Amino acid sequence: MSTGIILFLVFLFIWALSWRFQIHFAIGLSIGLVLGFFIAPSIGPFAELEEIPLWLAPAPFITVVIFFFAYAFLSWWLLGRDKA
């Protein structure tokens, strides 16, 4: 079997388990897969290590931090409105 087929089957198994036990996680996996499908061609394949942009490696961490900050701000703002 090809490596791509094996990885697809593993992803499908994890998605099926998450759909059974954690439906929100399965929906998040689906949204991330669709977003990755559309974003990946703009990043493009790289023939050599020197072609990889410097910002690409920390991009997932930066994205998570931005979402955490936005979530924290919204939580602080929405919970603070109840006290006023």
C-alpha atoms as a printed R data frame, in Angstrom:
   type eleno elety resid chain resno       x      y      z
1  ATOM     1    CA   MET     A     1   0.000  0.000  0.000
2  ATOM     2    CA   SER     A     2   1.053  3.527 -0.657
3  ATOM     3    CA   THR     A     3   2.032  5.750  2.250
4  ATOM     4    CA   GLY     A     4  -0.622  8.281  1.255
5  ATOM     5    CA   ILE     A     5  -3.374  5.668  1.407
6  ATOM     6    CA   ILE     A     6  -2.214  4.463  4.824
7  ATOM     7    CA   LEU     A     7  -2.123  8.027  6.169
8  ATOM     8    CA   PHE     A     8  -5.593  8.664  4.741
9  ATOM     9    CA   LEU     A     9  -6.966  5.526  6.425
10 ATOM    10    CA   VAL     A    10  -5.386  6.498  9.755
11 ATOM    11    CA   PHE     A    11  -6.887  9.998  9.481
12 ATOM    12    CA   LEU     A    12 -10.263  8.504  8.567
13 ATOM    13    CA   PHE     A    13 -10.117  6.177 11.593
14 ATOM    14    CA   ILE     A    14  -9.240  9.047 13.948
15 ATOM    15    CA   TRP     A    15 -12.007 11.163 12.438
16 ATOM    16    CA   ALA     A    16 -14.554  8.337 12.847
17 ATOM    17    CA   LEU     A    17 -13.591  7.884 16.494
18 ATOM    18    CA   SER     A    18 -13.784 11.589 17.138
19 ATOM    19    CA   TRP     A    19 -17.186 11.785 15.409
20 ATOM    20    CA   ARG     A    20 -18.422  9.045 17.736
21 ATOM    21    CA   PHE     A    21 -17.069 10.492 20.992
22 ATOM    22    CA   GLN     A    22 -16.266 14.206 20.400
23 ATOM    23    CA   ILE     A    23 -18.346 15.635 17.550
24 ATOM    24    CA   HIS     A    24 -16.937 19.167 17.986
25 ATOM    25    CA   PHE     A    25 -13.416 17.826 17.493
26 ATOM    26    CA   ALA     A    26 -14.510 16.009 14.319
27 ATOM    27    CA   ILE     A    27 -16.071 19.176 12.935
28 ATOM    28    CA   GLY     A    28 -12.851 21.074 13.748
29 ATOM    29    CA   LEU     A    29 -10.811 18.432 11.931
30 ATOM    30    CA   SER     A    30 -13.068 18.767  8.897
31 ATOM    31    CA   ILE     A    31 -12.808 22.568  8.862
32 ATOM    32    CA   GLY     A    32  -9.015 22.383  9.223
33 ATOM    33    CA   LEU     A    33  -8.772 19.882  6.381
34 ATOM    34    CA   VAL     A    34 -10.790 22.104  4.053
35 ATOM    35    CA   LEU     A    35  -8.784 25.221  5.005
36 ATOM    36    CA   GLY     A    36  -5.531 23.340  4.507
37 ATOM    37    CA   PHE     A    37  -6.708 22.157  1.096
38 ATOM    38    CA   PHE     A    38  -7.181 25.742 -0.046
39 ATOM    39    CA   ILE     A    39  -4.102 27.249  1.660
40 ATOM    40    CA   ALA     A    40  -1.561 24.547  0.694
41 ATOM    41    CA   PRO     A    41  -1.250 25.457 -3.024
42 ATOM    42    CA   SER     A    42  -0.352 29.051 -2.154
43 ATOM    43    CA   ILE     A    43   2.554 27.862 -0.009
44 ATOM    44    CA   GLY     A    44   3.692 25.481 -2.734
45 ATOM    45    CA   PRO     A    45   6.093 22.556 -2.885
46 ATOM    46    CA   PHE     A    46   9.739 23.281 -2.138
47 ATOM    47    CA   ALA     A    47  12.603 21.621 -3.959
48 ATOM    48    CA   GLU     A    48  15.294 22.665 -1.486
49 ATOM    49    CA   LEU     A    49  15.470 23.577  2.170
50 ATOM    50    CA   GLU     A    50  16.614 27.117  1.363
51 ATOM    51    CA   GLU     A    51  13.339 27.841 -0.492
52 ATOM    52    CA   ILE     A    52  11.205 27.443  2.641
53 ATOM    53    CA   PRO     A    53  10.160 30.859  4.005
54 ATOM    54    CA   LEU     A    54  11.328 31.749  7.486
55 ATOM    55    CA   TRP     A    55   7.767 32.424  8.717
56 ATOM    56    CA   LEU     A    56   6.437 28.988  7.705
57 ATOM    57    CA   ALA     A    57   7.823 26.985 10.633
58 ATOM    58    CA   PRO     A    58   6.305 29.069 13.483
59 ATOM    59    CA   ALA     A    59   3.048 29.802 11.601
60 ATOM    60    CA   PRO     A    60   0.944 27.124 13.387
61 ATOM    61    CA   PHE     A    61   2.106 28.323 16.804
62 ATOM    62    CA   ILE     A    62   1.420 31.957 15.938
63 ATOM    63    CA   THR     A    63  -2.060 31.036 14.700
64 ATOM    64    CA   VAL     A    64  -2.883 29.203 17.923
65 ATOM    65    CA   VAL     A    65  -1.601 32.104 20.036
66 ATOM    66    CA   ILE     A    66  -3.710 34.604 18.077
67 ATOM    67    CA   PHE     A    67  -6.822 32.458 18.554
68 ATOM    68    CA   PHE     A    68  -6.095 32.127 22.284
69 ATOM    69    CA   PHE     A    69  -5.688 35.882 22.633
70 ATOM    70    CA   ALA     A    70  -8.929 36.502 20.740
71 ATOM    71    CA   TYR     A    71 -10.752 33.931 22.877
72 ATOM    72    CA   ALA     A    72  -9.354 35.425 26.082
73 ATOM    73    CA   PHE     A    73 -10.328 38.938 25.023
74 ATOM    74    CA   LEU     A    74 -13.857 37.875 24.111
75 ATOM    75    CA   SER     A    75 -14.218 35.980 27.384
76 ATOM    76    CA   TRP     A    76 -12.951 38.934 29.393
77 ATOM    77    CA   TRP     A    77 -15.175 41.378 27.510
78 ATOM    78    CA   LEU     A    78 -18.329 39.272 27.647
79 ATOM    79    CA   LEU     A    79 -17.906 38.306 31.295
80 ATOM    80    CA   GLY     A    80 -17.078 41.908 32.246
81 ATOM    81    CA   ARG     A    81 -20.317 43.176 30.732
82 ATOM    82    CA   ASP     A    82 -22.388 41.200 33.262
83 ATOM    83    CA   LYS     A    83 -20.892 43.117 36.207
84 ATOM    84    CA   ALA     A    84 -21.718 46.561 34.828
